């Protein structure tokens, strides 16, 4: 039975599978570092136009600021889904769950709101 868990002599990924797996973890950790960098900056000023400035590999790992904002929005939505599930069980309203999450994740909420407002204002200015 232990043979089932042994590493095969070769696999469909060829000789480079371990290198790619290692790079995948490195990229994952680097993406996490970038998210933390942006949230740290946002704690000071979530509306800063320099929030995404001079972040190495932002374009490669997220496709630019828009991709990072999508990742942050996804992060918010995952937490909100969990809060809404919990609210159902505890008899809370969706508004209570949302406000609870906003209190727990104030920087994340602030950066999403500020960057959304910034983009809306920029779009409105271009439309004039």
Residue, then its C-alpha position, 0 to 999 in steps of 0.5 A: x500500500x505504501x507504493x501508492x504514495x511514492x513519487x513516480x519516477x517520471x511525470x507529465x511535467x518533465x524535469x522542471x515540475x519541482x522548479x515550477x512548483x517552487x516558483x509558484x510558491x514564490x509568486x504566491x508569497x510575493x503576491x501576499x507581500x504586495x497585498x500587505x504593502x498596499x494595505x500598509x500604505x492604505x492605512x496611511x492614505x487609502x486614496x493616495x495616487x501613489x498607493x501602487x507606485x514602485x511595487x516591483x512585479x506588480x504588473x507581472x503578478x497582478x497585471x497592474x493596479x487594476x488586477x490588484x484591486x480585483x484581488x482585494x475585492x475578491x478578498x473582501x467578497x470571500x470574507x463577506x460571504x463567510x460573514x453572511x453565512x455566520x449572520x444567517x446562523x446567528x440571526x443577524x441582518x446582512x447590514x449587521x454582517x457588512x458593518x461587522x466586517x467593515x469594522x474588522x477590515x477597515x483598511x481593506x474597506x477604505x482602500x476599495x472605497x477610495x480607489x473606486x471613488x478615485x476611478x469614478x471621479x477620473x471617468x467623470x472628468x474625462x467625460x467632460 
